[in-house]
Amino acid sequence: MLIIITRTGNGTLNFKRISPLYASADSATVTATKFFTPGGNSVVTGMVENDLTINFQVTPTRFTPPADGNEYPVSLQTNYTWQINIPPGVSSWIRRAPGTPAAGTGQRSLKFIVDPNPGQIPRNAEIEIVTTGATPTFRYVVRFSQAGICLPPQATVDAGAEPVCPGDSLQLAAIVNPALQSLYSFRWSNGDTTSIITVVLPAE
């Protein structure tokens, strides 16, 4: 069998399948009806052509959701059956929107919901949209790269809970989110630039 593939653009592929016709195995010289039959002899009597057109296009294929998530539309243009594959580890935060089936036939407007990212680390995921019931199988990968949450920079000063008296020393610590430590610089009223300083209360 010979397959000739031509692309016409817009996600369309034209297939021309050329297959041989075999003589019937009804004589001493023709003992098989296919090529490569062990111990058999086959005769090709002609060729037959079958045309097949597959249209399959998915747009867009990349999204960059913010940390708070959103709903994202995907356009599917095809003349074949298809299905959506969302890996188990991804389905916990990306899912099909109501009205978007897991499988179908023909063109469709799809929508996917991306949940808010509860962490500060960005996360990435891929889902597949593939043709079914046709050979060969075609596949599009839709990629999501979601940002992590941004925490507002806040600092507090901790002086401890123990009572102090005049002349005692006191440790002051600037408390910040460890994940945002690199965003801060410190300067106390005495000119110190560390995050923790020790001061002495003046004696009365």
VEXVEX-249821 format. One record per atom (N, C-alpha, C): residue number from 1; residue in three letters; z, x, y; atom name. Coordinates in pm, whole numbers, always signed. Example, Ala and Ser with C-alpha at 12.3 -4.5 7.8 and 13.67 -1.06 7.14 Angstrom:
# residues 2
R   resi   resn       zz       xx       yy   name
R      1    ala     +780    +1319     -569      N
R      1    ala     +780    +1230     -450     CA
R      1    ala     +780    +1320     -330      C
R      2    ser     +708    +1285     -225      N
R      2    ser     +714    +1367     -106     CA
R      2    ser     +787    +1290       +3      C
***
This chain:
# residues 204
R   resi   resn       zz       xx       yy   name
R      1    met       +0      +85     -120      N
R      1    met       +0       +0       +0     CA
R      1    met       +0      +88     +124      C
R      2    leu      -76      +50     +223      N
R      2    leu      -86     +122     +349     CA
R      2    leu      -40      +29     +461      C
R      3    ile      +47      +80     +549      N
R      3    ile      +93       +2     +664     CA
R      3    ile      +51      +73     +792      C
R      4    ile      -18       +1     +879      N
R      4    ile      -62      +54    +1008     CA
R      4    ile      +17      -20    +1116      C
R      5    ile      +85      +57    +1202      N
R      5    ile     +170       -2    +1305     CA
R      5    ile     +113      +32    +1442      C
R      6    thr     +101      -67    +1527      N
R      6    thr      +61      -45    +1665     CA
R      6    thr     +160     -115    +1756      C
R      7    arg     +192      -50    +1867      N
R      7    arg     +286     -107    +1964     CA
R      7    arg     +209     -155    +2086      C
R      8    thr     +239     -278    +2128      N
R      8    thr     +168     -337    +2242     CA
R      8    thr     +258     -347    +2364      C
R      9    gly     +381     -297    +2357      N
R      9    gly     +473     -306    +2470     CA
R      9    gly     +559     -430    +2463      C
R     10    asn     +661     -434    +2550      N
R     10    asn     +752     -549    +2557     CA
R     10    asn     +817     -578    +2422      C
R     11    gly     +844     -471    +2345      N
R     11    gly     +913     -489    +2220     CA
R     11    gly     +830     -547    +2107      C
R     12    thr     +698     -550    +2120      N
R     12    thr     +612     -609    +2017     CA
R     12    thr     +547     -501    +1933      C
R     13    leu     +557     -517    +1801      N
R     13    leu     +491     -428    +1705     CA
R     13    leu     +397     -511    +1619      C
R     14    asn     +275     -461    +1602      N
R     14    asn     +178     -526    +1514     CA
R     14    asn     +166     -445    +1386      C
R     15    phe     +180     -512    +1273      N
R     15    phe     +170     -447    +1143     CA
R     15    phe      +45     -496    +1072      C
R     16    lys      -29     -403    +1015      N
R     16    lys     -141     -438     +928     CA
R     16    lys     -111     -376     +792      C
R     17    arg      -85     -461     +697      N
R     17    arg      -52     -414     +562     CA
R     17    arg     -175     -426     +474      C
R     18    ile     -218     -315     +418      N
R     18    ile     -336     -312     +332     CA
R     18    ile     -289     -284     +189      C
R     19    ser     -312     -379     +101      N
R     19    ser     -265     -368      -36     CA
R     19    ser     -383     -374     -132      C
R     20    pro     -377     -299     -243      N
R     20    pro     -486     -303     -341     CA
R     20    pro     -477     -425     -431      C
R     21    leu     -593     -469     -480      N
R     21    leu     -602     -573     -581     CA
R     21    leu     -635     -507     -714      C
R     22    tyr     -567     -549     -819      N
R     22    tyr     -582     -485     -950     CA
R     22    tyr     -650     -578    -1048      C
R     23    ala     -727     -517    -1136      N
R     23    ala     -790     -594    -1244     CA
R     23    ala     -683     -635    -1344      C
R     24    ser     -708     -747    -1413      N
R     24    ser     -614     -795    -1513     CA
R     24    ser     -610     -700    -1633      C
R     25    ala     -493     -686    -1689      N
R     25    ala     -477     -598    -1806     CA
R     25    ala     -517     -675    -1931      C
R     26    asp     -649     -685    -1952      N
R     26    asp     -697     -767    -2064     CA
R     26    asp     -798     -694    -2150      C
R     27    ser     -800     -562    -2140      N
R     27    ser     -893     -487    -2224     CA
R     27    ser     -828     -355    -2263      C
R     28    ala     -896     -284    -2348      N
R     28    ala     -843     -156    -2395     CA
R     28    ala     -840      -53    -2284      C
R     29    thr     -930      -67    -2185      N
R     29    thr     -934      +32    -2076     CA
R     29    thr     -844       -6    -1960      C
R     30    val     -810     -134    -1947      N
R     30    val     -720     -179    -1841     CA
R     30    val     -593     -231    -1908      C
R     31    thr     -490     -149    -1903      N
R     31    thr     -365     -184    -1971     CA
R     31    thr     -248     -203    -1875      C
R     32    ala     -273     -189    -1744      N
R     32    ala     -166     -206    -1646     CA
R     32    ala     -223     -271    -1521      C
R     33    thr     -139     -339    -1445      N
R     33    thr     -184     -407    -1324     CA
R     33    thr     -127     -343    -1198      C
R     34    lys      -65     -228    -1212      N
R     34    lys      -11     -158    -1096     CA
R     34    lys      -29       -8    -1112      C
R     35    phe      -25      +61     -998      N
R     35    phe      -27     +207    -1005     CA
R     35    phe     +101     +259    -1069      C
R     36    phe      +91     +379    -1122      N
R     36    phe     +207     +453    -1171     CA
R     36    phe     +284     +377    -1279      C
R     37    thr     +211     +306    -1364      N
R     37    thr     +273     +245    -1481     CA
R     37    thr     +271     +347    -1594      C
R     38    pro     +385     +390    -1644      N
R     38    pro     +387     +494    -1747     CA
R     38    pro     +302     +456    -1868      C
R     39    gly     +209     +542    -1903      N
R     39    gly     +124     +520    -2019     CA
R     39    gly      +18     +415    -2001      C
R     40    gly       -1     +365    -1878      N
R     40    gly      -97     +257    -1857     CA
R     40    gly     -217     +301    -1775      C
R     41    asn     -323     +224    -1781      N
R     41    asn     -443     +245    -1701     CA
R     41    asn     -465     +120    -1615      C
R     42    ser     -488     +140    -1486      N
R     42    ser     -513      +28    -1396     CA
R     42    ser     -642      +52    -1321      C
R     43    val     -704      -58    -1276      N
R     43    val     -829      -52    -1204     CA
R     43    val     -814     -132    -1075      C
R     44    val     -847      -68     -960      N
R     44    val     -844     -136     -831     CA
R     44    val     -979     -203     -808      C
R     45    thr     -976     -333     -785      N
R     45    thr    -1100     -407     -765     CA
R     45    thr    -1129     -439     -619      C
R     46    gly    -1032     -413     -530      N
R     46    gly    -1054     -442     -389     CA
R     46    gly     -927     -421     -310      C
R     47    met     -934     -452     -182      N
R     47    met     -820     -438      -92     CA
R     47    met     -801     -568      -15      C
R     48    val     -676     -598      +20      N
R     48    val     -647     -719      +97     CA
R     48    val     -562     -679     +218      C
R     49    glu     -592     -741     +333      N
R     49    glu     -520     -711     +456     CA
R     49    glu     -428     -828     +493      C
R     50    asn     -308     -795     +536      N
R     50    asn     -214     -895     +587     CA
R     50    asn     -164     -848     +722      C
R     51    asp     -179     -934     +823      N
R     51    asp     -133     -900     +957     CA
R     51    asp       +5     -960     +981      C
R     52    leu      +89     -883    +1048      N
R     52    leu     +224     -927    +1079     CA
R     52    leu     +260     -877    +1218      C
R     53    thr     +308     -966    +1303      N
R     53    thr     +351     -929    +1438     CA
R     53    thr     +500     -957    +1452      C
R     54    ile     +573     -854    +1489      N
R     54    ile     +717     -867    +1510     CA
R     54    ile     +747     -836    +1656      C
R     55    asn     +808     -932    +1723      N
R     55    asn     +853     -911    +1860     CA
R     55    asn    +1005     -903    +1857      C
R     56    phe    +1057     -795    +1912      N
R     56    phe    +1202     -778    +1911     CA
R     56    phe    +1243     -689    +2027      C
R     57    gln    +1309     -748    +2125      N
R     57    gln    +1351     -674    +2244     CA
R     57    gln    +1484     -727    +2293      C
R     58    val    +1575     -635    +2325      N
R     58    val    +1708     -670    +2375     CA
R     58    val    +1729     -598    +2508      C
R     59    thr    +1768     -673    +2611      N
R     59    thr    +1795     -614    +2743     CA
R     59    thr    +1911     -687    +2810      C
R     60    pro    +1995     -612    +2883      N
R     60    pro    +2006     -466    +2884     CA
R     60    pro    +2082     -417    +2760      C
R     61    thr    +2090     -288    +2744      N
R     61    thr    +2157     -233    +2626     CA
R     61    thr    +2274     -143    +2664      C
R     62    arg    +2315     -145    +2789      N
R     62    arg    +2430      -63    +2830     CA
R     62    arg    +2507     -134    +2941      C
R     63    phe    +2640     -138    +2926      N
R     63    phe    +2727     -198    +3026     CA
R     63    phe    +2844     -104    +3054      C
R     64    thr    +2895     -110    +3178      N
R     64    thr    +3011      -30    +3217     CA
R     64    thr    +3116     -124    +3277      C
R     65    pro    +3187     -199    +3193      N
R     65    pro    +3284     -296    +3243     CA
R     65    pro    +3401     -229    +3315      C
R     66    pro    +3455     -294    +3417      N
R     66    pro    +3578     -244    +3478     CA
R     66    pro    +3696     -269    +3385      C
R     67    ala    +3812     -218    +3423      N
R     67    ala    +3929     -231    +3337     CA
R     67    ala    +3969     -376    +3315      C
R     68    asp    +3943     -463    +3413      N
R     68    asp    +3984     -603    +3398     CA
R     68    asp    +3886     -686    +3317      C
R     69    gly    +3777     -625    +3265      N
R     69    gly    +3685     -695    +3177     CA
R     69    gly    +3597     -796    +3249      C
R     70    asn    +3511     -862    +3170      N
R     70    asn    +3422     -961    +3229     CA
R     70    asn    +3336    -1019    +3117      C
R     71    glu    +3242    -1106    +3154      N
R     71    glu    +3145    -1162    +3060     CA
R     71    glu    +3008    -1104    +3091      C
R     72    tyr    +2934    -1066    +2987      N
R     72    tyr    +2808     -994    +3007     CA
R     72    tyr    +2695    -1060    +2930      C
R     73    pro    +2586    -1096    +3001      N
R     73    pro    +2472    -1161    +2936     CA
R     73    pro    +2373    -1059    +2880      C
R     74    val    +2315    -1093    +2767      N
R     74    val    +2212    -1011    +2702     CA
R     74    val    +2096    -1102    +2666      C
R     75    ser    +1975    -1057    +2700      N
R     75    ser    +1855    -1134    +2670     CA
R     75    ser    +1793    -1083    +2539      C
R     76    leu    +1771    -1173    +2445      N
R     76    leu    +1708    -1140    +2317     CA
R     76    leu    +1574    -1211    +2308      C
R     77    gln    +1468    -1132    +2295      N
R     77    gln    +1333    -1186    +2280     CA
R     77    gln    +1281    -1145    +2142      C
R     78    thr    +1258    -1243    +2056      N
R     78    thr    +1210    -1212    +1922     CA
R     78    thr    +1145    -1335    +1860      C
R     79    asn    +1064    -1311    +1760      N
R     79    asn    +1005    -1419    +1681     CA
R     79    asn    +1057    -1416    +1538      C
R     80    tyr    +1169    -1348    +1518      N
R     80    tyr    +1226    -1334    +1384     CA
R     80    tyr    +1371    -1378    +1381      C
R     81    thr    +1424    -1388    +1262      N
R     81    thr    +1567    -1415    +1247     CA
R     81    thr    +1646    -1289    +1281      C
R     82    trp    +1769    -1307    +1323      N
R     82    trp    +1850    -1194    +1369     CA
R     82    trp    +1997    -1224    +1346      C
R     83    gln    +2077    -1119    +1360      N
R     83    gln    +2221    -1137    +1352     CA
R     83    gln    +2290    -1033    +1440      C
R     84    ile    +2413    -1064    +1481      N
R     84    ile    +2493     -975    +1565     CA
R     84    ile    +2602     -913    +1478      C
R     85    asn    +2613     -782    +1484      N
R     85    asn    +2716     -711    +1408     CA
R     85    asn    +2815     -647    +1506      C
R     86    ile    +2939     -695    +1503      N
R     86    ile    +3046     -638    +1585     CA
R     86    ile    +3146     -572    +1491      C
R     87    pro    +3161     -440    +1495      N
R     87    pro    +3252     -371    +1403     CA
R     87    pro    +3395     -423    +1417      C
R     88    pro    +3474     -419    +1309      N
R     88    pro    +3611     -470    +1314     CA
R     88    pro    +3697     -406    +1423      C
R     89    gly    +3683     -277    +1445      N
R     89    gly    +3763     -212    +1547     CA
R     89    gly    +3724     -251    +1688      C
R     90    val    +3606     -306    +1704      N
R     90    val    +3556     -346    +1836     CA
R     90    val    +3586     -493    +1864      C
R     91    ser    +3589     -573    +1757      N
R     91    ser    +3605     -718    +1775     CA
R     91    ser    +3741     -754    +1832      C
R     92    ser    +3834     -658    +1838      N
R     92    ser    +3964     -686    +1897     CA
R     92    ser    +3956     -696    +2049      C
R     93    trp    +3847     -644    +2110      N
R     93    trp    +3836     -653    +2256     CA
R     93    trp    +3697     -690    +2306      C
R     94    ile    +3599     -700    +2219      N
R     94    ile    +3467     -752    +2255     CA
R     94    ile    +3433     -863    +2157      C
R     95    arg    +3393     -978    +2207      N
R     95    arg    +3362    -1090    +2119     CA
R     95    arg    +3247    -1173    +2179      C
R     96    arg    +3188    -1253    +2093      N
R     96    arg    +3083    -1344    +2138     CA
R     96    arg    +3143    -1455    +2222      C
R     97    ala    +3076    -1486    +2332      N
R     97    ala    +3122    -1596    +2417     CA
R     97    ala    +3092    -1729    +2349      C
R     98    pro    +3165    -1834    +2384      N
R     98    pro    +3133    -1967    +2329     CA
R     98    pro    +2986    -2001    +2354      C
R     99    gly    +2920    -2050    +2250      N
R     99    gly    +2777    -2082    +2261     CA
R     99    gly    +2686    -1971    +2213      C
R    100    thr    +2741    -1853    +2186      N
R    100    thr    +2661    -1743    +2133     CA
R    100    thr    +2685    -1733    +1983      C
R    101    pro    +2586    -1766    +1900      N
R    101    pro    +2606    -1765    +1755     CA
R    101    pro    +2605    -1622    +1700      C
R    102    ala    +2655    -1609    +1578      N
R    102    ala    +2654    -1478    +1511     CA
R    102    ala    +2516    -1445    +1457      C
R    103    ala    +2432    -1545    +1438      N
R    103    ala    +2296    -1524    +1386     CA
R    103    ala    +2209    -1640    +1433      C
R    104    gly    +2077    -1618    +1426      N
R    104    gly    +1986    -1723    +1470     CA
R    104    gly    +1842    -1684    +1447      C
R    105    thr    +1753    -1763    +1504      N
R    105    thr    +1609    -1739    +1494     CA
R    105    thr    +1547    -1755    +1631      C
R    106    gly    +1457    -1662    +1667      N
R    106    gly    +1385    -1672    +1793     CA
R    106    gly    +1467    -1623    +1911      C
R    107    gln    +1409    -1639    +2029      N
R    107    gln    +1470    -1586    +2150     CA
R    107    gln    +1598    -1661    +2185      C
R    108    arg    +1687    -1588    +2254      N
R    108    arg    +1817    -1647    +2285     CA
R    108    arg    +1883    -1570    +2398      C
R    109    ser    +1959    -1641    +2479      N
R    109    ser    +2045    -1577    +2579     CA
R    109    ser    +2184    -1562    +2517      C
R    110    leu    +2228    -1438    +2503      N
R    110    leu    +2356    -1408    +2441     CA
R    110    leu    +2456    -1370    +2550      C
R    111    lys    +2583    -1391    +2521      N
R    111    lys    +2688    -1349    +2613     CA
R    111    lys    +2804    -1289    +2533      C
R    112    phe    +2861    -1183    +2589      N
R    112    phe    +2973    -1116    +2525     CA
R    112    phe    +3089    -1105    +2625      C
R    113    ile    +3208    -1130    +2575      N
R    113    ile    +3328    -1122    +2657     CA
R    113    ile    +3399     -991    +2628      C
R    114    val    +3428     -916    +2732      N
R    114    val    +3504     -791    +2721     CA
R    114    val    +3643     -816    +2777      C
R    115    asp    +3744     -798    +2694      N
R    115    asp    +3882     -821    +2736     CA
R    115    asp    +3929     -709    +2829      C
R    116    pro    +4032     -735    +2908      N
R    116    pro    +4088     -630    +2994     CA
R    116    pro    +4139     -512    +2910      C
R    117    asn    +4122     -394    +2963      N
R    117    asn    +4172     -272    +2899     CA
R    117    asn    +4318     -253    +2940      C
R    118    pro    +4413     -261    +2848      N
R    118    pro    +4553     -249    +2885     CA
R    118    pro    +4599     -106    +2909      C
R    119    gly    +4514       -8    +2875      N
R    119    gly    +4553     +131    +2888     CA
R    119    gly    +4480     +203    +3001      C
R    120    gln    +4523     +324    +3026      N
R    120    gln    +4462     +405    +3131     CA
R    120    gln    +4341     +484    +3081      C
R    121    ile    +4325     +493    +2949      N
R    121    ile    +4216     +571    +2890     CA
R    121    ile    +4092     +484    +2875      C
R    122    pro    +3976     +527    +2923      N
R    122    pro    +3853     +449    +2903     CA
R    122    pro    +3824     +432    +2754      C
R    123    arg    +3752     +329    +2719      N
R    123    arg    +3717     +306    +2580     CA
R    123    arg    +3570     +268    +2568      C
R    124    asn    +3512     +303    +2454      N
R    124    asn    +3369     +283    +2430     CA
R    124    asn    +3348     +205    +2301      C
R    125    ala    +3240     +130    +2297      N
R    125    ala    +3210      +51    +2178     CA
R    125    ala    +3059      +27    +2169      C
R    126    glu    +3015       +0    +2047      N
R    126    glu    +2875      -34    +2022     CA
R    126    glu    +2870     -158    +1934      C
R    127    ile    +2780     -249    +1967      N
R    127    ile    +2751     -362    +1880     CA
R    127    ile    +2602     -359    +1848      C
R    128    glu    +2566     -415    +1733      N
R    128    glu    +2428     -414    +1688     CA
R    128    glu    +2369     -554    +1688      C
R    129    ile    +2241     -560    +1723      N
R    129    ile    +2163     -681    +1706     CA
R    129    ile    +2044     -642    +1620      C
R    130    val    +2031     -701    +1502      N
R    130    val    +1931     -657    +1404     CA
R    130    val    +1848     -776    +1357      C
R    131    thr    +1725     -747    +1316      N
R    131    thr    +1641     -849    +1253     CA
R    131    thr    +1684     -866    +1108      C
R    132    thr    +1663     -984    +1057      N
R    132    thr    +1694    -1013     +917     CA
R    132    thr    +1574    -1083     +853      C
R    133    gly    +1563    -1068     +722      N
R    133    gly    +1457    -1137     +650     CA
R    133    gly    +1319    -1079     +670      C
R    134    ala    +1310     -958     +727      N
R    134    ala    +1179     -896     +750     CA
R    134    ala    +1189     -749     +714      C
R    135    thr    +1081     -694     +668      N
R    135    thr    +1071     -552     +637     CA
R    135    thr     +957     -493     +717      C
R    136    pro     +983     -387     +796      N
R    136    pro    +1110     -316     +810     CA
R    136    pro    +1209     -392     +899      C
R    137    thr    +1334     -344     +900      N
R    137    thr    +1439     -403     +983     CA
R    137    thr    +1445     -330    +1117      C
R    138    phe    +1459     -407    +1225      N
R    138    phe    +1469     -347    +1358     CA
R    138    phe    +1610     -365    +1411      C
R    139    arg    +1652     -273    +1493      N
R    139    arg    +1791     -272    +1538     CA
R    139    arg    +1798     -228    +1683      C
R    140    tyr    +1879     -298    +1761      N
R    140    tyr    +1915     -256    +1897     CA
R    140    tyr    +2066     -234    +1901      C
R    141    val    +2108     -131    +1971      N
R    141    val    +2249     -103    +1991     CA
R    141    val    +2284     -132    +2137      C
R    142    val    +2383     -217    +2159      N
R    142    val    +2431     -247    +2294     CA
R    142    val    +2562     -171    +2312      C
R    143    arg    +2568      -87    +2414      N
R    143    arg    +2683       +1    +2435     CA
R    143    arg    +2768      -46    +2552      C
R    144    phe    +2898      -39    +2534      N
R    144    phe    +2995      -75    +2637     CA
R    144    phe    +3085      +45    +2664      C
R    145    ser    +3098      +84    +2790      N
R    145    ser    +3187     +192    +2831     CA
R    145    ser    +3280     +135    +2937      C
R    146    gln    +3402      +99    +2894      N
R    146    gln    +3496      +31    +2982     CA
R    146    gln    +3595     +130    +3043      C
R    147    ala    +3621     +113    +3173      N
R    147    ala    +3715     +199    +3244     CA
R    147    ala    +3858     +164    +3205      C
R    148    gly    +3948     +261    +3225      N
R    148    gly    +4090     +236    +3205     CA
R    148    gly    +4152     +180    +3332      C
R    149    ile    +4273     +127    +3320      N
R    149    ile    +4340      +70    +3437     CA
R    149    ile    +4384     +181    +3532      C
R    150    cys    +4385     +151    +3659      N
R    150    cys    +4430     +245    +3762     CA
R    150    cys    +4567     +198    +3812      C
R    151    leu    +4666     +281    +3795      N
R    151    leu    +4800     +244    +3839     CA
R    151    leu    +4823     +285    +3983      C
R    152    pro    +4885     +200    +4064      N
R    152    pro    +4913     +238    +4203     CA
R    152    pro    +5013     +354    +4206      C
R    153    pro    +4988     +455    +4288      N
R    153    pro    +5081     +568    +4296     CA
R    153    pro    +5211     +526    +4364      C
R    154    gln    +5322     +536    +4291      N
R    154    gln    +5453     +502    +4344     CA
R    154    gln    +5553     +610    +4303      C
R    155    ala    +5642     +642    +4393      N
R    155    ala    +5745     +741    +4365     CA
R    155    ala    +5880     +686    +4410      C
R    156    thr    +5982     +713    +4330      N
R    156    thr    +6118     +674    +4366     CA
R    156    thr    +6208     +797    +4361      C
R    157    val    +6317     +792    +4436      N
R    157    val    +6412     +904    +4438     CA
R    157    val    +6537     +861    +4363      C
R    158    asp    +6573     +942    +4263      N
R    158    asp    +6690     +914    +4181     CA
R    158    asp    +6801    +1012    +4217      C
R    159    ala    +6914     +959    +4261      N
R    159    ala    +7027    +1044    +4298     CA
R    159    ala    +7138    +1038    +4194      C
R    160    gly    +7113     +970    +4082      N
R    160    gly    +7216     +959    +3981     CA
R    160    gly    +7314     +848    +4013      C
R    161    ala    +7405     +821    +3918      N
R    161    ala    +7497     +709    +3935     CA
R    161    ala    +7642     +754    +3957      C
R    162    glu    +7668     +883    +3946      N
R    162    glu    +7805     +931    +3961     CA
R    162    glu    +7844     +936    +4109      C
R    163    pro    +7970     +903    +4139      N
R    163    pro    +8015     +912    +4280     CA
R    163    pro    +8025    +1060    +4322      C
R    164    val    +8000    +1086    +4448      N
R    164    val    +8006    +1222    +4501     CA
R    164    val    +8100    +1223    +4622      C
R    165    cys    +8153    +1339    +4647      N
R    165    cys    +8245    +1356    +4759     CA
R    165    cys    +8191    +1462    +4854      C
R    166    pro    +8240    +1465    +4977      N
R    166    pro    +8196    +1570    +5070     CA
R    166    pro    +8218    +1709    +5011      C
R    167    gly    +8114    +1793    +5024      N
R    167    gly    +8118    +1927    +4969     CA
R    167    gly    +8060    +1938    +4830      C
R    168    asp    +8037    +1823    +4761      N
R    168    asp    +7977    +1826    +4628     CA
R    168    asp    +7826    +1851    +4640      C
R    169    ser    +7772    +1904    +4533      N
R    169    ser    +7626    +1917    +4527     CA
R    169    ser    +7568    +1793    +4459      C
R    170    leu    +7447    +1762    +4498      N
R    170    leu    +7380    +1642    +4448     CA
R    170    leu    +7235    +1675    +4416      C
R    171    gln    +7191    +1631    +4299      N
R    171    gln    +7051    +1654    +4259     CA
R    171    gln    +6968    +1530    +4289      C
R    172    leu    +6858    +1552    +4360      N
R    172    leu    +6764    +1444    +4391     CA
R    172    leu    +6635    +1469    +4315      C
R    173    ala    +6586    +1366    +4247      N
R    173    ala    +6463    +1380    +4168     CA
R    173    ala    +6362    +1275    +4212      C
R    174    ala    +6239    +1319    +4237      N
R    174    ala    +6130    +1227    +4267     CA
R    174    ala    +6068    +1183    +4134      C
R    175    ile    +6074    +1054    +4103      N
R    175    ile    +6026    +1000    +3975     CA
R    175    ile    +5888     +939    +3996      C
R    176    val    +5791     +988    +3918      N
R    176    val    +5655     +935    +3924     CA
R    176    val    +5606     +909    +3782      C
R    177    asn    +5500     +833    +3771      N
R    177    asn    +5437     +808    +3642     CA
R    177    asn    +5381     +940    +3588      C
R    178    pro    +5423     +983    +3469      N
R    178    pro    +5374    +1112    +3416     CA
R    178    pro    +5222    +1120    +3407      C
R    179    ala    +5156    +1006    +3381      N
R    179    ala    +5010    +1008    +3370     CA
R    179    ala    +4943    +1037    +3504      C
R    180    leu    +5019    +1016    +3614      N
R    180    leu    +4962    +1039    +3748     CA
R    180    leu    +5026    +1158    +3817      C
R    181    gln    +5093    +1241    +3742      N
R    181    gln    +5166    +1354    +3799     CA
R    181    gln    +5077    +1442    +3886      C
R    182    ser    +4952    +1464    +3839      N
R    182    ser    +4863    +1554    +3912     CA
R    182    ser    +4819    +1498    +4047      C
R    183    leu    +4843    +1369    +4072      N
R    183    leu    +4801    +1309    +4199     CA
R    183    leu    +4904    +1330    +4311      C
R    184    tyr    +5020    +1381    +4276      N
R    184    tyr    +5128    +1389    +4374     CA
R    184    tyr    +5152    +1532    +4420      C
R    185    ser    +5198    +1542    +4543      N
R    185    ser    +5259    +1664    +4596     CA
R    185    ser    +5391    +1623    +4662      C
R    186    phe    +5483    +1714    +4671      N
R    186    phe    +5617    +1680    +4718     CA
R    186    phe    +5655    +1768    +4838      C
R    187    arg    +5724    +1708    +4932      N
R    187    arg    +5781    +1783    +5043     CA
R    187    arg    +5905    +1708    +5092      C
R    188    trp    +6019    +1772    +5074      N
R    188    trp    +6145    +1714    +5116     CA
R    188    trp    +6175    +1752    +5261      C
R    189    ser    +6277    +1689    +5316      N
R    189    ser    +6311    +1715    +5457     CA
R    189    ser    +6358    +1858    +5481      C
R    190    asn    +6401    +1925    +5373      N
R    190    asn    +6442    +2065    +5388     CA
R    190    asn    +6327    +2162    +5365      C
R    191    gly    +6206    +2108    +5345      N
R    191    gly    +6089    +2192    +5326     CA
R    191    gly    +6056    +2222    +5182      C
R    192    asp    +6143    +2187    +5089      N
R    192    asp    +6118    +2213    +4947     CA
R    192    asp    +6000    +2131    +4898      C
R    193    thr    +5919    +2189    +4808      N
R    193    thr    +5799    +2120    +4759     CA
R    193    thr    +5805    +2094    +4608      C
R    194    thr    +5922    +2109    +4546      N
R    194    thr    +5935    +2076    +4405     CA
R    194    thr    +5972    +1929    +4390      C
R    195    ser    +5965    +1879    +4266      N
R    195    ser    +5996    +1737    +4244     CA
R    195    ser    +6145    +1713    +4234      C
R    196    ile    +6224    +1817    +4212      N
R    196    ile    +6370    +1803    +4201     CA
R    196    ile    +6436    +1906    +4291      C
R    197    ile    +6533    +1862    +4372      N
R    197    ile    +6604    +1955    +4458     CA
R    197    ile    +6755    +1928    +4444      C
R    198    thr    +6831    +2028    +4482      N
R    198    thr    +6977    +2016    +4484     CA
R    198    thr    +7024    +2035    +4627      C
R    199    val    +7104    +1940    +4675      N
R    199    val    +7156    +1947    +4810     CA
R    199    val    +7308    +1944    +4804      C
R    200    val    +7373    +1996    +4910      N
R    200    val    +7518    +1997    +4919     CA
R    200    val    +7559    +1904    +5031      C
R    201    leu    +7644    +1810    +4997      N
R    201    leu    +7689    +1717    +5097     CA
R    201    leu    +7783    +1790    +5196      C
R    202    pro    +7764    +1769    +5325      N
R    202    pro    +7849    +1839    +5422     CA
R    202    pro    +7997    +1796    +5408      C
R    203    ala    +8081    +1895    +5421      N
R    203    ala    +8225    +1865    +5415     CA
R    203    ala    +8269    +1800    +5543      C
R    204    glu    +8367    +1713    +5531      N
R    204    glu    +8418    +1647    +5651     CA
R    204    glu    +8501    +1744    +5737      C
***
